[in-house]
Amino acid sequence: MEMQGDQTGLQLFYNKCLQDLKYGEKRVVQCATALSMAAYTEPLQRQLLFQAAAAEKHAVRLELIFDILQMPEAEGKCQVIEILTEKAGELVKSMETGTALRDAAIIYATQLISHYKIASYSNMIGLLQESMPKQVLDLLKFNLDEEQEFDRVISTLASEVIHPAANRESRGI
């Protein structure tokens, strides 16, 4: 599906969305890596590093989509991801180092970012279901599946480890 010449409104829209996703994935690599260094709990540190590595793979898959569609790959800047990653940094800086409460704030921030990416991938797949080659949809679905798995794992870690520890800390136990 060549993207030369005049693009339709739909083509311009999904080109912009794909650029935003690619920018977002690259920004998540930086953010998740930084948050892993700020995290107190080792399982959270590992999950954040895993998320950073997954985001790198997601960006590579998005580059492949640009190649498959023969789309120009302009550098986008996703304002939503910028705001969410800045918020993550602010939250972490406002919490005491080495506490479960700081880890809870990290989980909160990472899930905001993850949920944005899940919504973005889900909407792109739905929008492009009828007009994209199967290979493109498969790459988008693979990124979506990995993002949903990260959300499941981080939610379990939060409910079973981090949130109970933060509650114990707040009660001085």
C-alpha positions, 0 to 999 in steps of 0.5 A, a space after each residue: 500500500 504505497 503512500 505517495 501523492 495526495 493522502 486521504 484524511 484517513 491516511 493522514 490520520 493513521 500516519 499521525 497516530 503511528 508517528 505518535 505511537 512510535 514517539 511514545 514507545 521511544 519515550 517509554 524506553 527512557 521513562 521506564 528505565 528511569 523509573 526502574 532506578 527510582 523503584 524500591 521493590 526488585 520485582 517492580 524494577 525488573 518489570 519496568 526494565 522489561 517494559 523498556 525492552 518491550 517498548 524498544 521492540 514496539 518501536 521497531 515494529 512500528 518502523 516496520 509498519 512504516 516500511 510495509 506501507 511505504 509511508 514517510 516516517 516523519 518524527 512526531 511528538 506525542 503530547 499525551 505521552 510527554 504529559 504522562 511521562 512528565 507527570 511520572 517524574 513529578 510523582 516520583 520526585 514528590 515521594 520519599 526514596 525507598 518506600 512502597 508509597 513511591 513504588 505505588 506512585 510509579 505503578 500509577 504513572 506507568 499504568 496511565 502511560 500503558 492504558 494510553 498505549 492500549 487505547 491507541 493500539 486498540 483504536 488503530 487496529 479497529 480503524 485499520 481492520 478493513 484497509 490494512 494488510 494482515 501483516 500490519 494488523 498482526 504487528 499492531 496486535 502483537 504490540 497491543 498484546 504485550 502492552 496488555 500483558 504488562 498491565 496485567 503483571 503490573 496490576 498483580 504486582 500492585 495488588 499483591 505486593 506494593 499496595 499492601 506494603 504502602 498501606 503497612 507503611 502508612 500505618 507504621 507497621 
